[in-house]
């Protein structure tokens, strides 16, 4: 049975990632890329769908013991888990080396005290748990083959097969170190090189140590910021610079419900705000790589800008349901692909333009095509900004004139005007200034409820929407504008959970159907960070700090956040870990640090 979402640790090689539970079970791993088929899909089903457990031996009829302690080794993505047993203490170190050859997951067992009986149970199931591979020996190595894929299993421990599972039973004493490695390789190619676990461990630790040294943030929330930055780096697909929203699919926003989506793709929105955080903390190379990915993905066709792409820029992300998987805690359907890819979301034009603007303002080397792309995006918006769209939350109900979408269209025009005024681009400056004014006027007239003193989710609606919190952050109106303050206070009243976190929009009662889906969802963590930002901007800095620190307390023991927090169940929900949660964590930490609004 899969653990709670927050029971998982992330390890990865910046091309794919694995989730490791507290009991030493790898329940999720896609090879060779984030968006490849999973070879361990137990997270979304049962042990029959693939897993790899490594920990102290236990009776077959009892639950595997959970680690007494676990942590990342310093500022790295190397996981260390320790078990205290009646016979002694044992440590397991899990990591995925930054890739040079075949992708590898390496697990090193180390005896600490006593003599501890251990067991490795490896059940590989290809194609999201559907295909049982042919497992056999090849020149002393164990290999699992199915269709185009092969996975090679290497260890010095003696192994045996039973019930379509590969086992190793062994005992470790103080100083003993026994390594286990799986490596993926196309099945038609020669076997991958024999692993070198100890050398790979040393190289992986050196990689992360050197990478973290580039961080320019040294404020009071450095631990949380650095862990979030490492997580964002882990979600970056190194060959292309694309950034996945999360390494998982179909972890539910509503336990037992249907709000289950595949997040293993690059959303322009998520990637753009990630780029912003990376630039503000010293990571220019990642920002440059993302900009290059963007230019390749959009190519010469910005009029058909998609809200998301594959990690190499693929456009076709057809959605399908895997009916053989019961889903995480029976949350079905399990989906792969994402049908929202072809939605119209006008806000992405603003997010992309804002990211390009920030890259320009922070001195990232000029790219003439980036400036040309920005101009093309505005020419498209000139003709389309008045259309209804699906909005930032990808609603599957009818299109609306979402206020946030219009605000971000204004942002796109405003930042492009600034580019022209800087002398780095040519365009119809006066015409676009008029366009900027027209959009601003339209939003203030049609998206603002004078009686309630708040902006609304869409033109003519009564509902609120947490994306309205971005109005002052984007510079659409100043923080001290009464309409901004009124909107912040209305969202606090109407979209707050009892513990003070923020919902995206109403999903209960008379509001059901706004997003075209049944069921509810938890507090959206990004929105809660936005609220902390806004409170700081309007001078309520102590309140902002308290909310921020409550949000930090929601992280799991390793500093990781999913997409949402369920206030009823008091647990994390949604895909995990989620870039769209860790980015605003960084941004809020920077804002509070700049304001001096922190304790101690």
N, C-alpha and C positions, 0 to 999 in steps of 0.2 A: 504494500500500500504506500502510495506517495506521501511524503511529508507535507506539512504546511508550507505555503510558498516561502515564508520567511525562514524556514529551516534549511534553505539551500544556500550554497556558496557558488560563486562564479569563478571558473578558471577558463582561460582561453589563450589563443595564439594570434589574435587579430585577423583571423580568417574564419574561425568558428569558435564555439564555446560549449562548455559542459556545465551541468548543474550537479553538485555533489551534496547529498543530504547529510544530516548530523550523524546518521548511523553508518556512514562510509559508502553509501550507494550512489553511483552515478546513474541518475534516472533520465537524463536527457543529453544527447550528443548527436549532432548532425555532421556528416562528413561527405565531402571535404570543405563545404562552405556553410555559412549560417543558414542558407536557404535550401541546402541539400536535404535528402530524405534522412530521417533519424535512424541510427542503428540501436540506440537506447531510447525507447518511447514509453517506458514505464510511468513517466510523469503524467501521461494522458491516458493511461490504461492500467494494466496490472503487470506483474513480473513476467507474464507470458509475452509481453511486448518489448522486452529487452531491458537489461540492467547490468551493472557491474558492482557487486558489493565486495568490499575489502575491509575486514575488521576482525575483532576477537571472535573465535569460534563460539557458537551457541547451539543449543538444542533446536531441532527442526520445528518444534511446536511452540517456540517462544519468539517474541519480537527481537530483532537484532538490537544489541545495546547501542546507545547513543554516546557520542564522544563527551567526555567530561569537560573538555576545553577545546577550543579551536580558534584560530586566528590566522590572518595573513602574515607572512614573514616580512616584517617591516613594511615599507611602502612598495609592495609588489603584488603580484597576482598568484603567489605561491601559497597554497593552503596547507596549514599544519593542524592536524587533529590528534588529540591524545585521549586514550581510554585508560581508566584505572580499573583493573580487574582484581579478583581475589588472588590471582597468581602474579600480578605485577602490572607495570605500566608500559604501554606501547604507543608509538607515534607513527602516523601515516602522513607523508608529504605528497600532495597532489599538485600537478602543474602541467601546462602545455607549453613547450618551448616555442618562442617566436620562430616561425617556419622558415627553414632553408630548403629542406627536401620534403619528405613525406610528413603529413600532419601526424603528431604523436600526442598521446595522453600517457603520462608517466606517473606511476605511483610507487613510492619508496617506503617500505616498512622498516622501522627502526626499533629495536628493543631498548627500553629505558631502564626498567628494573624488573627483577624476577625472570620467570620463563613463561611466556604467554602463548598459548595455542592460538593460531590464526587461520582464517579461511578466506580464500578468494573464490568468488562464484561469478563467472562471466557468462552471460546469456546474450549473444548477439542476435538481433532480429532486424533484418534489413527492411527498407521501404515502410518505415513507421510501424514496425512490429508485425508486418504482414507476411514477410518472407523468412523462412528458416534457411540459413545458408548451409552449404556443404562444408563441414569442418573436418580437416585432415592434417596430417603431418607432411611437411615438405622440408627435407634436409634438416630435420631436428626442430623445426619451428612449427608452431600451430598457425594455420591459416583458415579463415572463413571466406568462402566465395559465393557470390550470388550475382548473376548477370554481369554488369560492368564493374562491380565493386569487389574489393578484397580487403580484409582486415587481418593484419599479422599480429600475433600475440607472442611476446618474448618474455621469458623469466628463467631464472636459475632454479626456481622451485619446481618440484616434480608435479606434473599435472595429470588429470584423468578426466574422462568424459562420463557423464551420467545424466539421463533425462534431458538430453539436448542442451546440456550446460557443461562448461569447462571449469573444473575445480582444481584448487591447490590447497592442501592442508599442510601446515608447517608450524614450527615453534621458533620464537625469537627470544634471545637472551640479551643482556646489555652489550651494546656495541655491534650487534648483528644488524646488517642492512641488506634487505632483499628487495630487488626492484622488479616491477611489472610494467610492461609497455604494450600499448596497442598502436599500430601504425596503419594508416589507410593508403591504398595504392590502387590505381585502375587494374582490374583483374587480368588484362592482357599484357601487362608490363612485367618486367623482371621484379623479383622481390625487392622491397626497400632495404636499405642498409641496416645492419644490426644497430640497435640503439646503444647510446652511451649515456646512461641515466645520470651518473654523477657529473660528468662534464656538461651535460645539458642543464642540470640544476644550477651549476655555477654560472653558466652563460645567461640563463633566464634571470637569475637574481641580479647580475650585472646590468642586463638590459633595463630592468625596471628602475634600478638605482640611478642609472644615468638619465633615464627619461624624466624621473621626478625632479631631478636637480634643475630642470629648466623652469619649474614652477616659480612664478614671481610673487605669488601671494604668501605673506608671512603673518597674517592676522590671527586673531584668537580662535578662529574656526578652521585652522589649517588642517587638522586631522580629517574633518568632514569634507573639506574642499578637495584635498589630495585624493581621498578615497573615491570621491565622485569623478575626479579627473581620470583616475586609473580605470574606472568603470567605463567612462566614455571612450577612452583609448581602446579598451577591450572590445567595444562595440563597433570599432572602425575596421572596415575591410581593407587591409593594408595594400593589396595590389592596385586598388582603384581610388582609395580615399573616401568611398561611400560609407555612410554611418547608418547602421540598422537602428530602428527604434527600440528593439529588444531582441534577445536571441531566442525567443520562444514563440510558440503559437498556441492560441486557444486556452491560455490560463484565464479563467473567467473573471469578469468584472462583477458578476452576480453569481455566487456559489450555487450550483444546480440549475443555472439559467442558460440563456442562449447568447448572451453577449460575449462571444468568444471569437477572437480575431487573430489573424496571422500578422505579427509585427516584425518579421525578419526581412524587412525591406527598408529602403531609404526614403523617408518622407522629406520633402523639401522643407517643410516647416520645422520638423525636429532637427534636421541636419543644419539648417540655417541658424537656429538658436544655439545649437551645440558649437558651431563655428564661432559665434559671438563669445561664448564662455571661454573657449580655447584661446582666442585672441587676447582676451582680457587677463589671462593668467600666464601668458608667455609662450603659447604653443603655435607659432607661426607656420611651421612646416605642415602640421595637420590642417590648418586653415587653407594653405596654398593647395594642398592635395584635394581638399573638398571642392575648392573653386574649380579646379581642373576637372574633377568628376562632374560637376554641374554643367560645365560648358560642353562636355562630351555628351551628357545625357540629353540636354535640351537640343543640342546640335543646331541645325539651321531652321528650327521649326518652333519658335517660342509661342506662336499662336495656339499650338496644341500642347501647351505646358501641362504635364500631369502633376498630380499632387504627390505621387510617389513613383519610384522606379526600383528595379532590381539593383543589387549592390554593384553590378558592373554597368548599370544604365539600361537594363532591359525594360521594355515598355509593357509587355504582355505578362500580367500577373493573375491569370484566370483563377477564380475562386472555386474550390471543390470541397466536398465533405468526405471525411474518412470514416465510413460507417462501421468499420471493424473496431474502432477505438471508442470506449465508453465515455471518455473525457475525464478531466481532472475532477475528482469527487462527483462523478456522474453529471458533469456540466457538458452537455452535448448541444449542438454538434461540434466535432473537432474540424476546424477549417484549415486548409492550406491555400495559399494565394489570397488575393484581396480584391474583391469586386469594387471597392471604393476607388481604385486607381484611376478610373476614368470619370470620376465626379468633377463637377465644376466647383472649385473653391477659390474665390477671388482673393482671399487673404494671402495665398501663397505668393502672389506677385509682390505683396508688401514685404513678406518675410525674406524672400530671396533678395529683393532690392536693398533691404536693410542690412543683410549680411554682406552684400557687395560694397555697400557704403561704408560699413565698419572696416572691412578689409582695406578699402582705399584710405580711410582716415588714419588707420594705424600703420600705414606705410608699407603694406604688402606690395611687392613689386607689381607695377602696372601691367594689366593685360588688356590690350585694345579690344579683344573680342568681348571681354566682360563688360566693358563700357557700351559696346554696340548692342549686346544682349539687353542691357538695362534700358536702352532707348527703344528697342523693339517691344519690350514688355509694356512700356508706357503707351506706345502706339496702339497696342492691343487693348489696353484698359480704356483708352479714350472712347472706344466703340462698345465696350462691354461692361463697364463698371456699374451701369444701371440695371443689369440683369439680376434676377434672383439666383441663389446658388445653394449648395448643400452646407456650406459653412465649415468652420474650423473643426467641428465635432463629427463631421462626415455623417450627418443624419441620413437615415434611409427612408424618411418621410418626404413630403413634398418640398420643393425648393422654396426658399424665402429670401426676403431682403434682409439678411443678417447684418446687424449694426457693426459687428466686429469686422466683417468682410469689407464693408464700405470704409471703415477707419483704416484698414490696412491698404486699401486702394489709395487712400489719401497719403499714407506713408510712402508708397511706391513713387507717387508723383513728387512728393516733397523731397525725397532723397535724390531723385533724378535732377530736380531743379538745382539742388546743392552741387551735384556733380558738374552741371553745366556752368554754374556760377564760379566754380573753382578753376574753370578753363580746361578741364580734362575731357570734355565732350561738347558736341555742338547739337543744338536742338531748338525747337520753337519755344523759347523761354517764356515770352509773354502769354502765348496760348496755353502753355501748361500751368502757368501761374493762375490763369483764369479757371482752368480745370481743377486745380487744387482748391480754389475758393468755392467752386460749384459743389464739389464733393463734401466739403466741410459744411457748407450751408445745408445741403440735403440731409446730412446726418443729424444736424442739430434741430432741423425742423421736423423730420419724420421719425427719428429714432429716439426722441426725448419725450418723456411724460412729464409735462409741467406740473400737473397736480401732485404727483408723487415725488417730484424732483429727482428723477433717475432716468438714465438711458435704459432702453429695453432690449430684449434679445433680437427682435426684428421689427421692421416698420409696422406700426399699428398693433403690435402685440402688447400684452400685459406682463408676459413672463420676463424674468431676469435671466442673466447669463453671466457666468464668472469671467468670460473673455472680455467683458466690459472693463475689468480691472486694468487692462492694458492701455486704456485711453490715455492716462497721464504718462505711463512709461514710454509710450511711443511719441509723446510730444503733441498729440492731437489737441489737448487742452492742458493748461497748467494745473498742477496739483491743488492750488488754492481756489480753483474755480468752484463755485457753489454746486454746479451740476456734477462735477467729479466727486466732491465730498458726499453729495446726496446719493450718488450711485454706490459708492463704497459702503455707506451706512445701510442702504437698502439691501445690498448683497449680504451684509453681515446679519441683518434681520431675517431674511427670507431664504437664504441658501446655506446657512450655517448648520452644522450638526450640533448636538448637545455639547460636544467637547470642543467646539470652536473651529472645526475644519470646514472646508468649503466644497459644496457640490457644484458640478458644472452647470446644471440647470434642473428644473423640476422634472421628476419622472413619475410622481405619484398622483393619485386622485384625478382631478379634472385635467391635469397636465399630461396624463398618460397619452402616448402617441406622438409627442413632439418630435421624437427621434425615430418614430416608426417601429419601435421595438417594445416587446413586453418586458416586464420586470423592472427592477430598480438597479442602482449601482451605488458604490461607496463614494466617500469624499475623494475628489480628484486632487492628488497631492500637488501638482503643478499650480492649480488654482489657489490652493492654500498658501503656497509660497508667494504667489502674486499678491495675495491679500497682505501678507507681511510687508512686502515691498511698498504697497500703496499706503499702509499705515505709517511707515517710516517717512514717505514722501509728504504726507500731510501733517507731520509733526508729532504723531503718536508713537514715538520711537520705543518707549518702554513696552507698550502693548505689542509692537512689531517684534521686539526681541523675544517676548514671552511666547508668542505664537511660533516664531522660528525655532525656539528651543524645544517646544512641544513637538514640532515636526521632526526635529533631529531625533527625538526619543522614539519615534516610530520606526527608525531604521532597525534592521536586524542586528545581531551581535557583530556582524562583519561590516556594517555601515551601508547596507544595500536597501534599496527601495523598489517596490513594484509601482504600478501605475496608480493604485487607489488604496484607500484604507476603509474597511468596512466597520462603521461605528457600532453596529449591532453585534457582530461576531468578534470585534476587537482583534482583527487580523488583516494582513495585507492581501489584496486581491488584484487581479490583472496580470498582464505579462511582466516578466521579471528577469533581470533588473531593467528598469525603464529609463531610457535617456531623458525623456520628457519630465521625469521627476528629479533627476540628478542635476540637470542644467539649471533650473530655477533655484535649486539649493545653493549652487555656486554663486549665482547672481545675487541672491538675497544676502549671502554671507559678505560679499563684496560691498553691497550697499550699507549694511549695518556696520561693517568695519569702518567705512568712510565716515559714517555719522557718529561713530563712537558709542553706538547703542549696543553695548554688550556688557555682561556682568564680569566682575573681577577685573 
